[in-house]
Amino acid sequence: MNERELASGAATAAPMNRMIQRFRRWLRRQCANDQYLADATDLADLERRMRLLERSSVGPTFQTFNH
């Protein structure tokens, strides 16, 4: 390999490394709810966690239509 081949290889590796670093940062930035769901041990635990999140969401728990 000569110096030009090494330089071109380094030039193409730098953007790839930056892209991989950005992807890893994106994976780490999961919101708390996503992380909570990801920590489920099995399907039943996941469903239980989803129900808890739905019930604790902001907003009215029920809606009436008689104004």
C-alpha positions in Angstrom: 0.0 0.0 0.0 1.2 3.5 -0.7 0.5 6.7 1.0 -2.4 7.7 -1.3 -4.3 4.4 -0.6 -3.8 4.9 3.1 -5.1 8.5 3.0 -8.2 7.5 1.0 -9.0 4.7 3.3 -8.7 7.0 6.3 -10.9 9.6 4.6 -13.7 7.1 4.0 -13.4 5.6 7.5 -13.8 8.9 9.3 -17.4 9.5 8.1 -18.3 5.9 8.8 -17.0 6.2 12.4 -19.0 9.4 12.9 -22.1 7.8 11.6 -21.6 4.8 14.0 -21.1 7.2 16.9 -24.2 9.1 16.0 -26.2 5.9 15.9 -24.9 4.8 19.3 -25.8 8.2 20.8 -29.3 7.8 19.3 -29.7 4.4 20.9 -28.7 5.7 24.3 -31.2 8.6 24.1 -34.2 6.4 24.6 -36.9 8.1 26.6 -37.7 6.7 30.1 -40.8 4.9 28.9 -38.9 3.1 26.1 -36.2 2.0 28.5 -38.9 0.8 31.0 -40.5 -1.3 28.3 -37.2 -2.6 27.1 -36.4 -3.9 30.6 -39.4 -6.3 30.5 -38.4 -9.9 31.2 -41.1 -11.7 29.2 -44.3 -11.0 27.2 -46.6 -10.9 30.2 -44.2 -8.4 32.0 -44.2 -6.3 28.8 -48.0 -6.2 28.6 -48.2 -5.3 32.3 -45.8 -2.5 31.8 -47.6 -1.2 28.8 -50.9 -1.2 30.7 -49.3 0.7 33.6 -47.9 3.3 31.2 -51.3 3.7 29.4 -53.1 4.2 32.7 -50.6 6.7 34.1 -50.5 8.8 30.9 -51.5 12.5 31.2 -55.1 13.3 30.5 -58.5 12.2 31.6 -58.9 8.6 32.5 -62.4 8.5 31.0 -64.4 10.9 28.8 -68.1 11.6 29.0 -70.1 13.0 26.2 -72.9 14.6 28.2 -71.9 18.3 28.4 
